[in-house]
Amino acid sequence: MDLSIAQVAALTGTTSRTLRHYDDVGLLAPSRIAGNGYRHYDKDALVRLQRILLLRELGLGLPAIAAVLDHETPPATALQAHVSWLRAEQARLGRQIVSVERTIATVLEGGEIMAENMFDGFDHTQYKDEVEERWGKDAYARGDAWWSGTDAAEKQAWKDKVAALNADWVAASTSGVSADSAEAQELARRHVAWLTSVPGTPASAPGGNVKGYVLGLGGMYVADPRFGANYGGPEGAAFVRDALAAYAEREL
């Protein structure tokens, strides 16, 4: 397989300028440059480009994508993690489609719109009820106020930080290290530091039950595929749970 930059741009819906920029910043080098100066891409380059575009869909900036791709996780393993996330997103979008179609049908038929059915699958408040049930209304209100108060750059930086942490978890879980290894325990330390930095969570409150919160989240990562998808699926989520449990028992 050997495609020109114009062919790749046409196939992916991106632009030659974007592909050249990816090369300039060290994100995606062409596999060869022809005598006429045109960039060409082979199979490995296209697999890497697919990963880049998927990570862009997740909202990651280019520096965070570079950090994710720098890991030595086999491309097939990394793509499996992407598939898990895409399936979760597919389910959410499916709920949105049903919700909007139901509203359209109701409007056309002159029926009564049911507000509780209109917004399934929309926005960051989709876990509101779960958060309030687990940790109280104040926890959700404080967390939501913090997130709503951040600007676009702060939101992007936060997303990049979380994506890099998740990518490191996937890399560690697929590398064969144990959950109590030094590498996994350093990730657990970073994970707990991240949790304690989120306003409104039990981990952020002075005197809060940080250990119980961390152990509870670890169990939720395994029990709920929506969260487990962030770590590459059930096996990755179990690795995170076990690493957090080992860290919590020793440090919290």
Sequence and secondary structure as in RCSB ss.txt:
>XXXX:A:sequence
MDLSIAQVAALTGTTSRTLRHYDDVGLLAPSRIAGNGYRHYDKDALVRLQRILLLRELGLGLPAIAAVLDHETPP
ATALQAHVSWLRAEQARLGRQIVSVERTIATVLEGGEIMAENMFDGFDHTQYKDEVEERWGKDAYARGDAWWSGT
DAAEKQAWKDKVAALNADWVAASTSGVSADSAEAQELARRHVAWLTSVPGTPASAPGGNVKGYVLGLGGMYVADP
RFGANYGGPEGAAFVRDALAAYAEREL
>XXXX:A:secstr
  EEHHHHHHHHT  HHHHHHHHHTTS   SEE TTS EEE HHHHHHHHHHHHHHHTT  HHHHHHHHTS   H
HHHHHHHHHHHHHHHHHHHHHHHHHHHHHHHHHHT    GGGT TT SGGGGHHHHHHHH HHHHHHHHHHHHTS
 HHHHHHHHHHHHHHHHHHHHHHHHT  TTSHHHHHHHHHHHHHHHTSTTSTTTSTT  HHHHHHHHHHHHHH H
HHHGGGTSHHHHHHHHHHHHHHHHHH 
